[in-house]
Amino acid sequence: MPVVTNKSSPSGLNRGLITISVILASFLQALDQTIANVALPHMGGELSATQEQISWVLTSYIVAAAIMIPLSGWLADRYGRKKVLVLSVVVFTASSALCGVAQSLVQIVLFRFLQGLAGAALVPQSQAVLLDINPPERHARAMAVWVLAVVVGPAVGPVLGGWLTENYSWRWVFFINVPFGILSVLGLLSSMRESATRRETFDFFGFATLSLAIGALQIMLDRGQLQDWFSSTEICVEAALAAVAFYLFMVHTLTARNSFVSPGLFRDRNFDVGCVAIFTFGVVLFATLALVPPLLQELMGYPVITTGWVTAPRGVGTLVATLMVGRLSSWIGARLLIGVGIAVTAVSTWQMCGFSPLMDDRLVIWSGFIQGVGIGLAYVPLTTVCFATLAPQFRSGGTSMFNLLRNIGSSIGISVVQALLTRNTQIMHSRLAEHITLYGGQLRPAAPYTFSTPQGLAALNASVTRQAEMIAYNNDFKLLLVLTLAILPLVLLLNPPRAGVGSAPPLME
């Protein structure tokens, strides 16, 4: 039996404090997905670890978060969202401090795994809290703030991580979470009361099979490029484990009386369409974040700080869009606004297909800004409509599944574009090189491109490699463009919200 001690809406002051606290927690978790990336070489040098070994600092976090996201919904339903959120922020903050003081590779990998377990609940349960404490007419505004934290965090992470590492130490990449985590805990304890709970039996088999499937898939995606994908026995074993575990999970879910993930969750059309769309958005959003910075730094020679400033307009575009989206959705409707946002995102991706080594930073700035606007216009109403018709008892599980699919989409997207980038660079290098001969007339025999010296041949090879890599980047952006356009027809399947559906008892004042 659900236990609800009060159904009154929080006061304006309490609602504001709860919002700030949960948004801060969401931002910290989203930030930590990428903030440690640029610090890995410094960590490896100080901890005497190879590139492959230090990569487990990222892998352990990703795998732990992916496994724990589905469980966070069950824990919130069983014990209450306040307990889950407060405990998660406390452990996340403590494990961040432990990462900062780690003295060995084993320690930092273990503490990052703990950080991933604790951080998994922050984003989905923060989303559920914002949906609960706001009436349906304010859901679009609440989701706009939430989306801003989730989208801007990964974009800011590499820049902030690079600045902290360069000016202080890689340890400050983790220490920076501590004061903000403490503020979030104090805000939650002082303003938020417990949500409704349900006594449910725990489906251990369903959780175990889903966790094994997600964990094996995440490790495969994270290590696939390093191990040359399916030419490696390790990757083949991980792929087989993921496939078998997912099959067992699906059979169990459809046949068991009480399954870990309720099939009723997927009887809502809006939620199903939203999950497919957010999976694709995860691919496009995070794959672009993974492609643009290395393109600017490695191919065009931008310093880390300059790269951060050039890519910052993406976050500005998202901010502008989220400030406008509430009023725009009331004027033109959520479905049309989602379609406009997807179309704007496609335009920006089309602009990225025209990147070249000769461009200046204006094209990067404007394409990033336009993509930020498109993501903000589509992401916010999509999140709102996705949960508008979902029954309140499915909200915790729904937000967990929604964010899990976004994370899996991002992992798949990053792995695919990186693999294609490497493969297409080699293919295009071979095709370009076969047209360059001493008598072909493509190159003048002037320095540095001379065939008679090793230095000239090296300069010529570097130029060909640069052009081949640029073509490979353009091909990746074309793939992302196709994926963006592919989800546009899904907008037609969304149903407008029905009055009285999806209004959950808010958290107590």
Protein Blocks (a to p, Z undefined) as FASTA:
>chain_A
ZZdfbfcdcdfklmmmmmmmmmmmmmmmmmmmmmmmmmmmmmmmmnopafklmmmmmmmm
mmmmmmmmmmmmmmmmmnopklmmmmmmmmmmmmmmmmmmpcbfklmmmmmmmmmmmmmm
mmmmmmmmmmmmpcfklmmmmmmmmmmmmmmmmmmmmmmmmmmmmmmcmklmmmmmmmmm
mmmmmmmmmmpccdddddddddfklmmmmmmmmmmmmmmmmmmmmnopambfklmmmmmm
mmmmmmmmmmmmmmmmbdfbdfklmmpfklmmmmmmmmmmmmmmmmmmmmmmmmmmmmno
pafklmmmmmmmmmmmmmmmmmmmmmmmmmnojklmmmmmmmmmmmmmmmmmmgcfkbcf
klmmmmmmmmmmmmmmmmmmmmmmmmmmgcfklmmmmmmmmmmmmmmmmmmmmmmmmmmm
mmmmmmmmmmmmmmpcfklomaccbdfbdfkbmklmmmmmmmmmmmmmmmmmmmmmmmmm
mmmmmmmmmmmmpccddehihpacdddZZ
